[in-house]
Structure formats: structure tokens, C-alpha cells
Amino acid sequence: SLLARAALSSVYQAQGNQEKAEQELLTMANAEPDNEELLRVLSNFYIRTSQIDRVERLYRDRLEKKPGSILAMQVLAELSFRKGDLQQARWFTDAILKAAPNDIQGRFFRARQLLAEKDYEKAIQLLSSVLDQGPDHAPAYFQLGLLKRALGSMNEARVAFKKATELSPTCVAPRLGLAELYLVTAVYGLAWMEIEKG
């Protein structure tokens, strides 16, 4: 059963046997190819084991088999942003928004694209709209913090970074953004506290 295989994969991971853990996860994913939750579990395994190229292959295969997969396009857009491939990120973002115009991740990606293109006014409007739609969207607060810092609105940047750290306490990027902001504004004690937390 899938539950037994999931448990077995967890045992193998705990024992450090990544090869057998991966094999169990692959068997599960192949048994139910339309189950996107299993795809997420497998991709999270690859992320934890620093196999980002496998994540990309997994979702490119998914997109080939199921061309309208929003999840696959979201993951591939995110990976494109992380690699700095803005043209590819834009292509996936366009595809997401064409298929689902109100998709929160697609709209978030569009805001990131606008930020990268330094179209700050439109990026602020879109990030505000994303946060209206999903007030717990930590990455949107982080991007808003970056945007506000770029515009010199240090207090607003601090509020956005702080909100991102509250919503996603284990994420390092907003903490570093906050620490950097404190260093720039010469609040060294708070900067050191954020660095130690991260």
C-alpha cells in the first residue's frame, strides 16, 4: 500500500539510505501518476537531498505528460527565478496566468518579474493584491520588503520582512533581509540578533 511505502521511505531516510528511500517514493509516484501530492513529496525529498536538477526533470516530465499542470508550471517558474532565467520564468508565469488568471502564485511570480525589471509601481500594486488574496503569503511579504528597501522606505521594508519572518520562521531569507536592513540603518544589536536566529 502507499501508506506502507511512505512509512518505509521515512525509515530509509532516517537510516540515511537515500537510494532506497527514493526508490520507495518513485514507486509510489509511478503507482498514482496523477496524484500531485505524491509528486510534491518526491520533489521535497529531492530538495532535501540537494538534487534540484531532479526536481526540474520531475516537473518537466509532468508538464510533458499533462501540459496544463499548474503545479508543474509553478515549480518550474520558481526554479527559473532561482537560476536567474527571467525569460523562462516569464514564459511559465504567462502560461500559469493564461490557464488560471487569478492563481495567487502566478500573480506573485508576475510581481517578482516586475520587481526584477524595476517596474516598482506595478510590482507594489500586484504584491498588495496578492497579499489581499493571501494574507499569509510569506514570500510576498519578503518580496515587498526587498521592493520597499530598493525604494528607500526602510521602515516599510522592516515591517514587511518582520511579517515574512513571523509567517515563515524557518526561512532564512527574510531574516537576512531584516538583519541587512538593521545594519544599513545602524541598529547593530538587532542586526546581530537576526543573524543569530538565522
N, C-alpha and C positions, 0 to 999 in steps of 0.2 A: 504494500500500500504506500501511497505518497507520504502519509504521516510517518510511517516506519522509516522510509528512506530519508526524510528530513531529519529525524532523530539520529539516524546512523551518520548522516553527513555532519551533524553537530558534534557527535562523538569523535569522528575522524579529525575535525578541525581542532577540537580540544587537545587531541593527541599530537597535533602538528603534522598529520598525514594529509597534506593539502591535495595530493593527487587522488586519493580515494574519496575525499570529501567532494572534490569537483566532479568525479565520476557519478556519484550518487545524485548530485544536483542536475547534471546533464541528463541522466536517465529520467529524472522527474520532469524536466522541461520538455524532453522529447515525447514523454508519455502524454502530455497535455500541451501541445504546441500553441493553443490559443489562450492559455492561462497566463495573463500578463503579470500576475503576482509572482508566479514561479520564475518568470523572466527577471523580475526585479530582484528576487532572492539570489539568482545566479549572478546577476550583474553586481550586486552588493558584495558577493564573495570575491569576484574579480577585482573590485575596487579595494577591498581589504587586503588582498594579496598583491596589490600594485600591478595588476595586469590590465591597465587601461585600454591597451590595444585590443584585448579580448572583448571588452565591453563594447568598443566601437564595432568590431566584427559581428558580435551578437545582434546588435540593433540594426546594422546594415542588412544582415540576413533577414531579420524580422521585417524590415521595410520592403525588401525584395519579395518576400512571401505574402506580405499584407501591406500593399502600398499606402493605404490610408491610416496606418497606425500612428495615432497622435503621440503615444508614449515613445515610440521609436524616434519620431522627429524631435520630440522634446529633448531626449537624451543626446541625440546627435547634434542638436543646436548647442546644447550646453558644452559638449566636448569641443565643438568648433570654436566657441568663445574662449575656452581654456587654452586651446592651441594658438589663439590669436588669428584664426582664419575667419575674418569678419565676412568675407564674401560667402563662404559656405554657411556661416551662422545666419546670414540674411536669407539665403535660399531656404533653409529649414524653417526659419521664422515665417517667411512668406507662405510656405506650404501649410504650416500649422494654422495661421490666421485665415487662409483661404478655406480650409476644411472646417475650422471652428473659430469664427471671428471674435467670440467672447472668451476664448480659452485664456485663463489667467497667466499661464506660463508663456504662451505665445505673446501676450501683451507685455509681459515682463521682459522677454527677450528683445522685443521691439524697443523698449525703453533702454536696455543695455546697448543696443545698436546705436540709438540716437546719442547716448552718452559718449560712446566711442567716437562718433562723428562730430562731437562737440556741439550738437544741437540741443543745448541745455534747456531752453524754454519748453520745447516739445517733450523732452525727457522728463522734466518735472511734472508736467501735466499728466503724462502717461503713468508715471510712478504713483502719483496721487490717486489716479483712477484705479490702479492695481491694488493699492492699499485700501481703498474704499471697498473693493470687491473681496479682498482677502486681508483683513487687518492683522492676521498672524503670519504674514509672508515675510519672514526674517530677511531673506536675500534682497527683497525690495527695499527694506529699511537700510540695509548695508549699501546698496547702490545709491540710495538717496543721500546717505552720509557722504559717499565719495563725490557726488554731484555738488552738494552744499559746500564741501570743503574746497572743491575746484572753483566755486564762485566766491569763496572767501567768507561764507556765512558760517563761522566756526561754531557758534552756539547751536544753530540748527543742525549742523553736522554732528555735534556731540550728542544731541537728543536722538538723532536717527541711529547712530552707532550704538548708543546705550540700549535703545529699544531692540535692535538686532541681537545684542548680547543677551538680553533678557529672554527673548523668544527662542534663541538657539545658543544656550550656554556653552555647549561643547565646540562650537565653531570658532576657530582661531581668528579668521579674517576680520570680523568686526572688532574684536579685542585689540588687534594690532592697529586697526584704523583709529580706535579710541586712544590707544597709547601714543600713536604718532601725533594725533591732534593735541594731546596734552603736552607733548614735547614741543610742538610748534608754538603753543600758547604759553610755554614756560611754567606748566603745572607739573613739575618733575615728580613729586611724590605720588600723584595719581597715575602718572605715566608708568612708573615703576610697579605700582600695584597691578595695573592691567597686564603688564608684561609677565609678571609672576603668575597671574591667573592663567594666561595662555599657555 
